[in-house]
Structure formats: C-alpha cells, structure tokens
Amino acid sequence: MKKILIVDDEPTLVATLKYNLERENYEVITATNGAAAVDVARSGRPDLVVLDLMLPEMDGLDVCRVLRKEMSVPILMLTAKGTEVDKVVGLEIGADDYVTKPFGMRELVARVKALLRRSEVRPGLDGEVSASGNLRVDMARRQAFKEDLPLALKPKELELLGFFLRNRGRAFTREQLLSQIWGYDFAGDTRTVDVHVRWLRQKIEDQPESPSRLVTVRGTGYRFEV
C-alpha cells in the first residue's frame, strides 16, 4: 500500500483528500503546517507528498526545498495562485507537478496515480552516465559535471540535461520535452520548458546569451549540439 502525505492547513480539504485517497487504497498521513510536514515526512517516509503552497510556520516552497535535499519523493504542489511564475518557482525547486485550486478530485487522484507510476518506472535514467565534451551527467548519483566540477542543477534541469546528452544532435519540440521530462499528463505549458532551458544555459554555456551547445531550433524547439 502506497503512503501519501497530505500537507494543508484547511481541515475540510484535508479530510476530503484523505477520504478520497483512502478510497483508492492509499495509506494517508497528514500535516497542517510546514514544520510538521518536514517532521512527518522524515518519520513516515511517504511515497508521495501532496503539498500546499501557502502554509503557516514554513511555506510550501521551503518545505519542498528541504524535502528535495533529503529524499526523492514525488511532490504534487497545490496552489491557489494563478500566475505562471508561482508554478514555475515550485517546479524549479523540485516539485514534480502542480494543481491549481480549486480543482476536481478526479483530476487530483489522476495526477497522484500518474506521479506514482512515473516514480516506479524511470527507463533509461537510473545508473546511466551520459557525456558530451566537458559535460557529464551521472543519473545514479543525480549529479552533473562541467570540466569535472559539480554543477548545482535542480531536479528537472538535471533530467533535461541528461535527456539532451543522450539525444545529442536531435531537435525536440517543446511538447516533446514536456512529455519526456515532466510527463505526458503534466498540467503546465511550453513556457515551463523555455524557463528551464534558460536556467540550464546559465550553468552549462560559456556565453549563455549566445548559446553554442543548447541551441534554439527556430520554429521547432531545442537541440543539443554534438
């Protein structure tokens, strides 16, 4: 039985989520503030975290930062904010997907199931080392290197770089990259890809404003040069 941690300070929503997820045969544990969420996650070792962005004591972004440093548990972020910036910030610090409040319970349960499926099956990633020139990605260690120096990459930046290194010379559309890195059922749009590519260029390119490795293919998307 998979264990899910629900973190939200709205008692009615927590009860509703707990009821519906238990109906799907998940074990559910809960926390109502950020500090408690970290403690419960450390002791309970959940298989997935449903994490509200707005929390007392420690907000959801800070909770996400802490959990991502300590464990690889999938994180589904709940946000009442509608701007793309809030969503992208959450994804940039390590959330795997997001749902904007108000949401349908069927949608949330479907996203929980999808994240759990993706966490169980990660073909072509675990244990694989990919390299090109002075760049190298070791997926087993979840670490990237430039000139043998570690790169401080966020989770999706790491997966994006690893994907490009494994597929050097091939052009991919933004939709293809969303499907491959974030999952076919990801709620976001192609601007998420553009933001992560921009961040990645800042870390791997010698001249990010004139990239020579991770290049834009006009009218298509992006390609990693061999």
N, C-alpha and C positions, 0 to 999 in steps of 0.2 A: 504494500500500500504506500503510495507516494504521500509525502508530508508537505503541506503548504503552509507558509507563514503569511498571515494577513496583517498588515500594519496600517491602521487608520484610526482617527480619533472620533469618528462618527459611529456611535453604538448601533444604530439601526442598520447602517450599511454593513458593519462588521457581522452582525447577526445574519443578515440576508446572504452575504457572501459565504459565510460558514455553512449555512443551511444548504445552499445550492451546491457547493463543492463537496460536502459530505454526501449529498445525494448521488454524486458521481464517483463515490467510493474513495475519496481522498481523506487522509487524516489532516485536520486543520488545527493549527495553533495560532494564537493572536497576540498582538501588542497594540497599545493605544498611543504610544509616543515613541519618538526616535531613539532615546536612550534605552528604553525597554526592548525595542526591536533588535538592537545590536546584541543585547544580553540573551534574548530568546533565540536568536539565530545561532549564536555561538554554542549554546547549550543544546538546542533542539536539532541542529543540523538539517534544516528543511531541504527539500528537493527543488523548491521554487518559492520565491517571495513576491507577494502582491503588495506593492509599496506606494502609499500615498505621498504626494509631493509636499503637501502642507501639513506639517506635524508640529506639536509642541515639544519643547526641550531641545530637540535636534531635528532639523528639517529632513525631508526625504532625500535631498541631494547629498547631504552629509552622511546619512545612513548608507546610501548607495556607495559613496566613496570608501567608507570603512569596510563594508561587506566585500566589495570588489577586491580590496587589498588582501583580504583574509580567505576568501573562498570563491569558487567559480559557479556558485548557484545562479540559475537564471532569475532575472529580476524583471517583473512586469510593473511598470510605473503607472500610477493613477494620477491624473492632473485635472484640475478644474480650469486651468488656464488654457486659452485657445491659441496662443501665439506659437509660431514655429520655433522661435528662439528657446522657449521653455522646454519644448520637446527635444530639440537638438542638444541642449545642455545636458539633459538627463541621459541621452544616448551617449554623449561624448564621455561622460564619467563612468559609463559601464552598464546602464540599463539595457536590456535586450529588446524590449518592446514597450509600447505605451498605449493606454486607453484614456480618452478624454471624458470626464464627467459632464453630463450624465451619460451613462452607457447602458446597453441592454445586457441582461445577464447571460443570454445565449452567446453574445459576442465575447464577453469576458471568459466564459468557460471554454469557448473555442480557442481563444488565444492561450489560455493556460495549457490546454492539451497540446497545442502546436509547439509551445516552448519546451514542454517536457519531451516531446518527440525529438525535437532538434537537439536537446541536450544529451539524449541517449545515442543518437547516431550522428557522428561528425566525420563522414567519409573523406579520406584524403587529407586530413589535417593532423590528427594526433600522431606524434612521433616522426613527422616529416620535416626534413630540413631542405629549404629552397634557397638558392643564391643566384645573384647576378652582379658581376663587377664587385664593388665594395660593399654590397648589401647582402645580408643573410638573415633568414627567419628560421628559428627553431621552434616548431609548434609544440613539441613535447615540453620544452622549458617555458613556453609562452614568452619568448624573448626575441627581439630583433637587434641586429648589429649593423653599424656602418664603420668600416675600417677597423673592425674588431672591437669597437666601443659600443656599449649598450645604448639603445635608443629608448627613450621614455615614450612608449606608444600606449594609447588607450586600447581596450579590447577590440573594438571594431576597426581601428587603424591597423592593428596587428593582423587581423584576419584579412583586411583589404590588401595590405602589402603582400602577405603570403599568397593570396589568390593571384595577384598580378605577377609575382615571381614564378608561380607555377605555370602561368599562361603568357609568358613573355612574347611580345610581338603581335598578339591578338587584340583586336579592338572589341570593346564591350559597350553596349548601350547602358544608360543609367538604370533602366528597368532590369536588365540582366544582372547588374551589380547588386541592385536591391534584392533580387531573388536569391542570388548566391550567398550574400553576406548577411543580410537581415532576415531572409526567409520569404517565401512567396506570399505569406499571409501577413507581412508587416504592414502596419497601419500608416506609415509615413509616405512621403512622396520623394521625387527625384532630387529635390533640393538637399535632402539629407546626404546623398552621395556627393554632391558638389562641395558641401561643407567639409566632409571628411577627407575628400581629395585635397582640398586647400590646406587643411591641417597637416595631412601627411606630407605634402610637398614642403612645408616649412621645416620638416625634420629630416627629409632624405635628399632634397635637392641642394646643390651648392648655391644656386641662384633661383630661389622659389618663384620670383616674379617672371623668370624666363625658364621654365622647367625644360630639362632635356631628357629626363628619364620617364616621368609620369606625364605624358603629353595629352592634350585635348585633341580629339579627332572631330573636326568640325562637322556638325550635322549627325554625329553618331554618339560619341561619349568619350571614352578614355582608352589609352593603350600604354603599356609599359614597354619602353624600347629595350631591345636586346643589348 
